[in-house]
Amino acid sequence: MHRSFAPHDHDDPTPIWPVKPDRLSTVLDGLGAPAKTWAEAHDFAARPGESLVVPGSDGAISAVLFGLGRDGDPARMPFLPGRLARTLPEGVYQFADHTDDDTLAAIAWGLGHYRFEAYSGKSDAGHARLALPSGVDGADVSRIIDGVYMARDLINTPANDMGPDEIERVVHRLSDSHGAELRVTTGEDLLAVNFPLIYGVGKASPRAPRLIDLVWGSPTAPKVTLVGKGVCFDTGGLNLKPGSGMALMKKDMGGAACTIGLAAMIMEAGLNVRLRLLVPAVENAVAGNAFRPGDILASRHGDTVEIGNTDAEGRLVLADALSLACEEKPDLLIDMATLTGAARVALGPEVIPFYTFKNDLAATLIDHSARTYDPLWQMPLWANYRAMLKSPVATINNAGKGGFAGSITAAIFLANFVDPDVNWVHFDVYGWVPTARPGQPEGGEAQAVRSLYSMISEKYGG
C-alpha cells in the first residue's frame, strides 16, 4: 500500500464530506448546528476544490467539508481531491460519501502528495493519509501512483545526475526486481550492431550513448513494446538552443521516464504480456565530433537521413529503436517522446497528442483517456505533409521545411521507420506541469501513462 494511504479498517478516521452546493444544507444539518454556523462564518459554499476543517467541541477536527461544485461547472473535475493531500493536517481521513469517482479520487490524493525533495534537505515526515474508499483496488491504485512517482523522479532529477548511465542503472534495478532480461549496447558497439542514428546523436558527449533493451514475461504472451526517448539533456547540438530553450532540457528524457514508469506498472501487475522496453539513451552535446546540419546519416531501417537540424535529434534515436521493435512485429508498439514544441503550441501542456494509423486503437485510447482523466487528443498523420521532409540527397530529411505542422511532420518522420502492419501509436508528451493542478504538483509528470496502463490492463489483464 502506498504511504499516502491507511488501511480500510483504520480506527476512527476523520470524515471528509464531498458535497455539491445543492446538498450542502442536508450535510450541514447532519453535522449539527455548530458545524452549520462554522461553515456560514467561513463562507463555505461547496465551490469546486474548496475545503473547510470543522472543529469539534474539544477543538479537534471532527470533519472536513470538501466542495465538488455544481453539475456542469468547468472547474469540477475528478482530480479535485488531490488538493487535500497537502492541505489537511497530519492524520487519517476517509470519504464519508462518494466522490465523482472514488478510484480517481484516491489516485489524485496519492499523486497530490508527491514532492521532489531529494536535493532540498527537507523530510516528508508527517502528512495526511487516506483510508481508501470501499470498492477501490488499493494494490492497483498504489502501483499506478508508484509508477507515476518513478517517472516524476526521473524527470525532476537534474541532468548532471541523470545521464545515460543513470537511466541504465534505473532500468537495471527494475529488471532485477521483476526477473527480466536486460541487454545494453553502448558506445561504438552501437555501430557494430547497426544503430547508427543512436550513435550519431550521442557520440559527442563524454557520456556514451546506449540502447537499453529490457524483456519480461512469457515468450508466448502477446508482445507489447514500449519505446521511450531518452535524451538526457538536449543542447540542440550545433543548432544550439538559446539559454531559455535549454532551461528545462533535463526533461528531454521524459518519454523514457514515462515508458519506464509504465513498464513498472505492467510488471508489478503481472499482466499477460511479453513486455519489451527500449530506451535509446543519449546526450545531445556540442563537441568537435558532433553531427552537423547537412550530414547524411545511415539508419537501421536502411533509409538515409539528411540532417536539416541537429535539434531534431529525438526522432533520430527513436527511428533506430522503432526499426528494431518492428523486426519482431509486436502486437502493440508504443513510443513516447518529448518531441516537439509544436505539440505544446497546438494543445498546451495538459493535453497530449497521439498519432496512429489504426482507428480502432485510437478510439480505445480516447475511451481510456476519459475514464482515467488523462487527457489525450488524436492528431492526423496527414500524408501530404510527407513532402515537407523531402531531401534531394537522402531518403528523408529530419526537419520539416517551412515551420508548419511540426508535431505532425515529426510523427510522419517516425512512421517512415515503422512497419505499416504493426499496431503503432506515438505520443508527443510534454513531461512537465508548469503550474500546479490538483494531484499534479509543478515539475516532472508522467503523461498518457495512466490511459495506457488502463487500456493494456483491460486487454491483457491477469
C-alpha positions as CSV (number, residue, x, y, z in Angstrom):
1,M,0.0,0.0,0.0
2,H,1.3,3.5,-0.9
3,R,2.5,5.6,2.1
4,S,-0.3,8.2,1.5
5,F,-2.9,5.6,2.4
6,A,-4.1,3.9,5.6
7,P,-5.9,0.5,5.8
8,H,-9.6,0.4,5.1
9,D,-10.3,-0.6,8.7
10,H,-8.3,2.1,10.4
11,D,-9.8,3.1,13.8
12,D,-11.8,6.4,13.8
13,P,-10.6,8.2,10.6
14,T,-11.8,11.8,10.3
15,P,-14.7,12.0,7.8
16,I,-14.4,14.1,4.6
17,W,-17.8,15.1,3.3
18,P,-17.7,15.6,-0.5
19,V,-20.6,17.9,-1.2
20,K,-22.3,19.7,-4.0
21,P,-23.9,23.1,-3.4
22,D,-27.4,21.6,-3.6
23,R,-26.6,19.1,-0.9
24,L,-24.7,21.4,1.4
25,S,-27.7,22.2,3.7
26,T,-28.5,18.5,4.1
27,V,-24.9,17.6,5.0
28,L,-24.7,20.5,7.5
29,D,-27.9,19.6,9.1
30,G,-26.5,16.1,9.7
31,L,-23.3,17.5,11.2
32,G,-25.3,19.8,13.7
33,A,-25.8,23.4,14.4
34,P,-22.2,24.3,15.4
35,A,-20.9,22.9,12.1
36,K,-23.5,24.9,10.2
37,T,-22.6,28.1,12.0
38,W,-18.9,27.4,11.4
39,A,-19.5,26.9,7.6
40,E,-21.6,30.0,7.3
41,A,-19.0,32.1,9.2
42,H,-16.3,30.9,6.7
43,D,-18.5,31.4,3.7
44,F,-18.2,27.7,2.7
45,A,-20.3,27.2,-0.4
46,A,-19.0,23.9,-1.8
47,R,-17.2,25.5,-4.7
48,P,-15.0,23.1,-6.7
49,G,-12.0,22.1,-4.6
50,E,-13.0,24.3,-1.6
51,S,-12.3,22.7,1.8
52,L,-13.1,23.6,5.3
53,V,-11.9,21.9,8.5
54,V,-14.7,21.7,11.1
55,P,-13.7,21.6,14.8
56,G,-15.5,19.5,17.4
57,S,-16.4,20.6,20.9
58,D,-12.9,19.6,22.1
59,G,-11.2,21.7,19.4
60,A,-10.0,18.6,17.5
61,I,-11.0,18.2,13.9
62,S,-14.4,16.5,13.7
63,A,-15.0,16.6,10.0
64,V,-13.8,18.1,6.7
65,L,-16.1,19.7,4.1
66,F,-14.9,19.4,0.5
67,G,-16.7,21.2,-2.3
68,L,-17.3,19.3,-5.6
69,G,-19.0,22.3,-7.3
70,R,-22.2,22.3,-9.3
71,D,-23.0,19.8,-12.1
72,G,-21.6,21.2,-15.3
73,D,-19.2,23.6,-13.6
74,P,-16.0,23.5,-15.8
75,A,-13.9,23.7,-12.6
76,R,-15.4,20.5,-11.4
77,M,-13.0,17.5,-12.1
78,P,-12.4,14.1,-10.6
79,F,-8.9,15.0,-9.6
80,L,-10.0,17.8,-7.2
81,P,-9.4,15.6,-4.1
82,G,-5.7,15.8,-5.0
83,R,-5.7,19.2,-3.3
84,L,-6.5,17.7,0.1
85,A,-3.4,15.5,0.5
86,R,-1.2,18.5,1.3
87,T,-3.7,21.0,2.7
88,L,-5.1,18.8,5.5
89,P,-3.2,18.4,8.9
90,E,-1.5,15.2,9.7
91,G,-3.9,12.3,10.4
92,V,-6.1,9.7,8.8
93,Y,-9.1,10.7,6.8
94,Q,-11.9,8.9,5.0
95,F,-14.5,10.0,2.5
96,A,-17.9,9.9,4.2
97,D,-19.7,9.8,0.9
98,H,-18.9,9.0,-2.7
99,T,-16.9,11.4,-4.8
100,D,-17.4,11.8,-8.5
101,D,-15.1,8.8,-9.0
102,D,-13.7,7.1,-5.8
103,T,-10.8,5.4,-7.6
104,L,-9.7,8.6,-9.4
105,A,-10.1,10.5,-6.1
106,A,-7.7,8.0,-4.4
107,I,-5.2,8.3,-7.3
108,A,-5.4,12.1,-7.1
109,W,-4.9,12.0,-3.4
110,G,-1.7,9.9,-3.8
111,L,-0.4,11.9,-6.7
112,G,-1.1,15.2,-4.9
113,H,1.1,14.1,-2.0
114,Y,4.2,14.0,-4.3
115,R,7.1,16.3,-3.7
116,F,10.6,16.2,-5.2
117,E,12.8,16.8,-2.2
118,A,15.9,14.8,-3.0
119,Y,18.1,17.9,-3.0
120,S,16.3,20.3,-0.6
121,G,17.2,18.6,2.6
122,K,13.5,18.6,3.6
123,S,11.9,15.4,5.0
124,D,8.4,14.2,4.2
125,A,7.6,13.0,7.7
126,G,4.0,13.7,8.8
127,H,1.2,14.0,6.3
128,A,-2.5,13.3,5.8
129,R,-3.3,9.7,4.9
130,L,-6.5,8.4,3.3
131,A,-8.3,5.3,4.3
132,L,-9.3,4.0,0.9
133,P,-13.0,4.0,0.0
134,S,-14.6,0.6,-0.2
135,G,-14.5,-0.9,-3.6
136,V,-11.2,0.8,-4.6
137,D,-8.4,-1.6,-5.5
138,G,-5.7,-0.4,-3.2
139,A,-3.0,-2.5,-4.8
140,D,-3.7,-1.3,-8.3
141,V,-4.1,2.4,-7.2
142,S,-0.7,2.1,-5.4
143,R,1.1,0.6,-8.4
144,I,-0.2,3.4,-10.6
145,I,1.0,6.0,-8.1
146,D,4.4,4.3,-7.7
147,G,4.9,4.2,-11.4
148,V,4.0,7.9,-11.8
149,Y,6.3,8.8,-8.9
150,M,9.1,6.9,-10.6
151,A,8.6,8.8,-13.8
152,R,8.4,12.2,-12.0
153,D,11.6,11.5,-10.0
154,L,13.5,10.6,-13.2
155,I,12.4,13.8,-15.0
156,N,12.9,16.0,-12.0
157,T,16.5,14.8,-11.3
158,P,19.0,17.2,-12.9
159,A,20.9,16.1,-15.9
160,N,24.2,16.0,-14.0
161,D,22.8,13.1,-12.0
162,M,20.5,11.6,-14.7
163,G,22.6,10.7,-17.8
164,P,22.5,7.6,-20.0
165,D,24.4,5.6,-17.4
166,E,22.0,6.6,-14.6
167,I,19.0,5.6,-16.8
168,E,20.6,2.3,-17.4
169,R,21.0,1.8,-13.7
170,V,17.3,2.6,-13.1
171,V,16.3,0.0,-15.7
172,H,18.8,-2.5,-14.3
173,R,17.2,-2.2,-10.9
174,L,13.7,-2.6,-12.4
175,S,14.9,-5.7,-14.3
176,D,16.4,-7.3,-11.2
177,S,13.2,-6.6,-9.2
178,H,11.0,-8.4,-11.8
179,G,13.3,-11.1,-13.1
180,A,13.5,-9.5,-16.6
181,E,16.3,-9.9,-19.1
182,L,18.4,-6.8,-19.9
183,R,20.8,-6.1,-22.7
184,V,22.6,-2.8,-23.1
185,T,24.6,-1.8,-26.2
186,T,27.0,1.1,-25.6
187,G,29.2,3.5,-27.5
188,E,30.9,2.3,-30.7
189,D,29.2,-1.2,-30.2
190,L,26.1,0.6,-31.5
191,L,27.7,0.8,-34.9
192,A,28.8,-2.8,-34.8
193,V,25.1,-4.0,-34.4
194,N,23.6,-1.3,-36.7
195,F,22.2,1.5,-34.6
196,P,23.9,4.4,-36.5
197,L,21.4,7.1,-35.6
198,I,21.6,6.5,-31.9
199,Y,25.4,6.6,-32.1
200,G,25.4,9.6,-34.4
201,V,23.3,11.7,-32.0
202,G,25.1,10.7,-28.8
203,K,28.8,10.4,-29.8
204,A,29.8,14.0,-29.0
205,S,29.0,13.5,-25.3
206,P,31.6,12.1,-22.9
207,R,28.6,10.1,-21.5
208,A,28.4,7.2,-24.0
209,P,25.1,6.7,-26.0
210,R,23.4,3.4,-25.5
211,L,20.3,1.3,-26.3
212,I,18.7,-0.2,-23.2
213,D,16.6,-3.3,-24.1
214,L,14.6,-5.0,-21.3
215,V,12.4,-8.1,-22.0
216,W,9.9,-9.5,-19.4
217,G,7.1,-12.1,-19.4
218,S,6.3,-15.3,-21.2
219,P,7.7,-15.5,-24.7
220,T,4.3,-16.9,-25.9
221,A,2.3,-14.0,-24.5
222,P,1.2,-11.1,-26.7
223,K,4.1,-8.8,-27.4
224,V,3.8,-5.2,-26.1
225,T,6.8,-3.0,-26.8
226,L,7.4,0.4,-25.3
227,V,10.0,2.8,-26.8
228,G,11.0,5.9,-24.9
229,K,13.1,8.9,-26.0
230,G,16.0,9.1,-23.5
231,V,17.7,12.3,-24.5
232,C,19.1,13.1,-21.1
233,F,20.0,16.7,-22.0
234,D,19.5,18.5,-25.3
235,T,21.7,21.5,-26.1
236,G,20.3,21.4,-29.6
237,G,23.6,20.3,-30.8
238,L,25.4,22.6,-33.3
239,N,22.0,24.2,-33.9
240,L,22.4,25.4,-30.4
241,K,19.4,26.3,-28.3
242,P,19.3,29.7,-26.6
243,G,19.6,29.6,-22.8
244,S,15.8,29.9,-22.3
245,G,15.4,26.9,-24.6
246,M,17.8,24.8,-22.6
247,A,16.3,25.7,-19.2
248,L,14.1,22.6,-19.0
249,M,16.1,20.2,-21.2
250,K,16.7,17.9,-18.2
251,K,13.1,16.7,-19.1
252,D,14.0,15.7,-22.6
253,M,14.2,12.2,-21.4
254,G,10.5,12.4,-20.3
255,G,9.4,9.8,-22.9
256,A,11.9,7.3,-21.4
257,A,10.7,8.2,-17.9
258,C,7.0,7.6,-18.9
259,T,7.8,4.3,-20.5
260,I,9.9,3.1,-17.5
261,G,7.0,4.1,-15.2
262,L,4.5,2.3,-17.4
263,A,6.7,-0.8,-17.6
264,A,7.0,-0.9,-13.8
265,M,3.1,-0.8,-13.5
266,I,2.7,-3.6,-16.1
267,M,5.3,-5.9,-14.4
268,E,4.1,-5.2,-10.9
269,A,0.5,-6.1,-12.1
270,G,1.7,-9.3,-13.7
271,L,-0.1,-8.6,-16.9
272,N,-0.2,-11.4,-19.5
273,V,2.2,-9.8,-22.0
274,R,5.7,-10.3,-23.2
275,L,6.9,-6.8,-22.4
276,R,9.8,-5.1,-24.2
277,L,11.2,-1.8,-23.1
278,L,13.6,0.0,-25.5
279,V,15.3,3.2,-24.4
280,P,17.8,4.9,-26.7
281,A,19.7,7.0,-24.0
282,V,21.9,9.8,-25.3
283,E,23.0,13.3,-24.6
284,N,22.9,15.8,-27.5
285,A,26.1,17.6,-26.8
286,V,28.4,20.1,-28.6
287,A,31.9,19.0,-29.5
288,G,34.2,18.7,-32.4
289,N,32.8,15.3,-33.4
290,A,29.1,16.3,-33.1
291,F,26.9,15.6,-36.1
292,R,26.3,18.6,-38.3
293,P,23.5,20.2,-40.3
294,G,23.8,18.8,-43.8
295,D,25.3,15.5,-42.7
296,I,23.7,12.4,-44.1
297,L,23.4,9.5,-41.7
298,A,22.5,5.9,-42.2
299,S,19.8,4.2,-40.2
300,R,19.0,0.7,-39.1
301,H,16.0,0.7,-41.4
302,G,18.2,1.2,-44.4
303,D,17.0,4.7,-45.3
304,T,19.4,7.6,-45.2
305,V,18.6,10.8,-43.3
306,E,19.8,14.3,-44.2
307,I,20.2,16.4,-41.1
308,G,18.2,19.5,-41.5
309,N,18.5,20.5,-37.9
310,T,20.6,18.9,-35.1
311,D,17.9,20.0,-32.6
312,A,15.5,17.5,-34.2
313,E,17.6,14.6,-32.6
314,G,14.9,12.8,-30.6
315,R,13.2,11.4,-33.8
316,L,16.6,10.1,-34.9
317,V,17.3,7.9,-31.9
318,L,13.6,6.8,-31.9
319,A,13.9,5.8,-35.6
320,D,16.6,3.1,-34.9
321,A,14.7,1.8,-31.8
322,L,11.4,1.6,-33.7
323,S,13.1,-0.2,-36.5
324,L,14.4,-2.8,-34.0
325,A,11.0,-3.1,-32.4
326,C,9.2,-3.8,-35.7
327,E,11.6,-6.6,-36.5
328,E,9.6,-8.9,-34.3
329,K,6.2,-7.5,-35.2
330,P,4.8,-6.7,-31.7
331,D,1.0,-6.8,-31.1
332,L,1.2,-3.3,-29.8
333,L,4.0,-0.8,-30.2
334,I,4.0,2.5,-28.2
335,D,6.5,5.2,-28.4
336,M,6.6,8.2,-26.1
337,A,8.8,11.3,-26.5
338,T,9.1,14.9,-25.6
339,L,9.4,15.5,-29.3
340,T,8.2,18.9,-30.4
341,G,7.4,22.4,-29.1
342,A,4.8,22.5,-31.8
343,A,2.7,20.0,-29.9
344,R,2.6,22.5,-27.0
345,V,1.6,25.3,-29.3
346,A,-1.2,23.2,-30.6
347,L,-2.6,21.6,-27.4
348,G,-0.8,23.3,-24.5
349,P,0.9,21.5,-21.6
350,E,-2.0,19.3,-20.4
351,V,-3.5,17.7,-23.5
352,I,-1.2,15.1,-25.2
353,P,-1.4,14.5,-28.9
354,F,-1.1,11.0,-30.2
355,Y,-0.7,9.6,-33.7
356,T,-1.7,6.2,-35.1
357,F,-2.9,4.7,-38.4
358,K,-5.2,2.3,-36.5
359,N,-8.7,3.8,-35.9
360,D,-9.8,1.1,-33.5
361,L,-6.7,1.7,-31.4
362,A,-7.4,5.5,-31.4
363,A,-11.0,5.0,-30.3
364,T,-9.9,2.7,-27.5
365,L,-7.3,5.2,-26.3
366,I,-9.8,8.1,-26.2
367,D,-12.2,5.9,-24.2
368,H,-9.5,5.1,-21.6
369,S,-8.3,8.8,-21.6
370,A,-11.8,9.8,-20.5
371,R,-12.0,7.0,-17.9
372,T,-8.7,7.9,-16.3
373,Y,-8.8,11.7,-16.6
374,D,-5.6,11.6,-18.5
375,P,-6.3,13.9,-21.5
376,L,-5.3,12.7,-25.0
377,W,-6.2,14.0,-28.5
378,Q,-5.7,12.2,-31.8
379,M,-3.8,14.2,-34.4
380,P,-3.6,13.4,-38.1
381,L,-0.8,11.6,-39.9
382,W,-1.5,13.8,-42.9
383,A,0.1,12.1,-45.9
384,N,0.6,15.3,-47.9
385,Y,2.9,16.7,-45.3
386,R,5.4,14.0,-46.1
387,A,6.6,16.3,-48.8
388,M,7.9,18.7,-46.1
389,L,10.5,16.1,-45.2
390,K,11.7,15.6,-48.8
391,S,15.5,15.6,-49.3
392,P,17.3,16.0,-52.7
393,V,20.2,14.0,-51.4
394,A,18.8,11.4,-49.0
395,T,15.7,9.3,-48.4
396,I,14.3,11.8,-45.9
397,N,15.2,15.0,-44.0
398,N,14.8,15.0,-40.2
399,A,13.3,18.5,-40.0
400,G,10.3,19.8,-41.9
401,K,10.7,22.9,-44.1
402,G,8.6,26.0,-43.6
403,G,7.9,25.7,-39.9
404,F,4.4,24.3,-40.4
405,A,2.8,21.3,-38.6
406,G,5.9,20.5,-36.6
407,S,4.4,17.8,-34.4
408,I,2.7,16.1,-37.4
409,T,5.9,16.1,-39.5
410,A,7.8,14.6,-36.6
411,A,5.3,11.8,-36.3
412,I,5.4,11.3,-40.1
413,F,9.2,11.0,-39.9
414,L,8.8,8.3,-37.2
415,A,6.1,6.5,-39.3
416,N,8.8,6.1,-42.1
417,F,10.6,3.6,-39.8
418,V,7.6,1.7,-38.6
419,D,6.2,-1.4,-40.3
420,P,2.7,-0.4,-41.5
421,D,1.2,-3.7,-40.3
422,V,2.3,-3.0,-36.7
423,N,-0.3,-1.6,-34.3
424,W,1.7,1.5,-33.5
425,V,0.9,4.7,-31.6
426,H,3.2,7.7,-31.0
427,F,2.7,10.2,-28.1
428,D,4.3,13.7,-28.2
429,V,4.4,14.3,-24.5
430,Y,5.4,17.4,-22.6
431,G,6.5,15.6,-19.4
432,W,6.1,18.7,-17.2
433,V,3.5,20.6,-15.2
434,P,4.3,24.3,-15.4
435,T,1.6,25.4,-12.9
436,A,0.4,23.1,-10.1
437,R,-3.0,21.5,-10.5
438,P,-5.0,19.1,-8.3
439,G,-3.0,15.9,-8.0
440,Q,-0.2,17.3,-10.2
441,P,2.5,19.4,-8.4
442,E,4.7,21.7,-10.5
443,G,7.5,19.7,-12.1
444,G,8.0,16.4,-14.0
445,E,4.9,14.5,-15.0
446,A,4.0,11.1,-16.4
447,Q,1.6,11.9,-19.2
448,A,-0.6,9.4,-21.1
449,V,0.7,6.7,-18.8
450,R,-2.5,6.1,-16.8
451,S,-4.5,5.9,-20.0
452,L,-2.1,3.3,-21.5
453,Y,-2.0,1.3,-18.3
454,S,-5.8,1.2,-18.2
455,M,-6.0,0.1,-21.8
456,I,-3.3,-2.6,-21.5
457,S,-4.7,-3.9,-18.2
458,E,-8.1,-4.3,-19.7
459,K,-6.8,-6.1,-22.8
460,Y,-4.1,-8.2,-21.1
461,G,-5.3,-8.5,-17.5
462,G,-4.3,-11.4,-15.4
